Amino acid sequence: MALAQNLLAELEQEAIITRSFVERLPADKLTWKPHAKSMTLGQLALHVARIPGGIASMAQSDQVPAPDFAAPSPQPQSPDEVLAAFDNSIATARELLPKLDDAAMGRTWSAMVGDKPALSIPRAALLRTILLNHWYQHRGQLSVYLRLLDVPVPPTYGPSADEVPAFMKS
């Protein structure tokens, strides 16, 4: 199986889990944040929603401008907005990842600041670390936000304190 197909298979499995988190966003808490330096619940959830499609899109080019981490994150107005962004993002990743053959996955990808690379890594590493691992990290943050807001946390790879996954139910 091609590298991109392996990553896509993992993304499909993780998308089911991640969607369960996004579906639980309380509409009245989207502007809540646990600390002054933290993103709001809505900003974090929208970031989680946009990662797969955004990174899959960036991976189509050998060089892209580095993100502006100082720019404010957009604040969604509703959980439906976040869910729509998530569904769109997953659809984009499904469309774009299969376009990357193994040769493309081995080529260097760079995030550029002006004429200089800020980050240069193999495209496969971009997808593994920034698309998937980065996605999981922020989904973990989202689980903490939900817990702090007393929203039942969905199971991830095993039970949460609130629920067991479907595969464990008899």
CORRAVEN-V343892 format. One line per field, one symbol per residue. ss: DSSP state (H for helix, E for strand, - for the rest). phi: phi as a letter, one per 20 degrees, with the letter a starting at -180 (. if undefined). psi: psi as a letter, one per 20 degrees, with the letter a starting at -180 (. if undefined). A space follows every 50 residues. Layout:
ss=???
phi=???
psi=???
This chain:
ss=--HHHHHHHHHHHHHHHHHHHH----HHH-----------HHHHHHHHHH HHHHHHHH----EEE-------------HHHHHHHHHHHHHHHHHHH--- -HHHHH-EEEEEE--EEEEEEEHHHHHHHHHHHHHHHHHHHHHHHHHH-- ---------------HHH--
phi=.fgfffffffgfffffffgffffeffgecfefbfbgeeffgffffffgfe ggffffffffdfccfffefeffffdfebfffffffffffffffffegffe effffeffdceddmedfebcbggffgffeefeffffgfffffffgfffem egeffddbfefdadfgfeee
psi=pqghhghhggggghhgghhhghijpphjjhjqqiqhiqqrgggghhgghi gghghhghiiqhpqpqqniiqqqqoqiqhhgggghgggggggghghgiio rhghhiqpqppqocjpphporqhhhghggggfggghghhgghhgggghjk pppqqeiaqaihqqqhiiq.
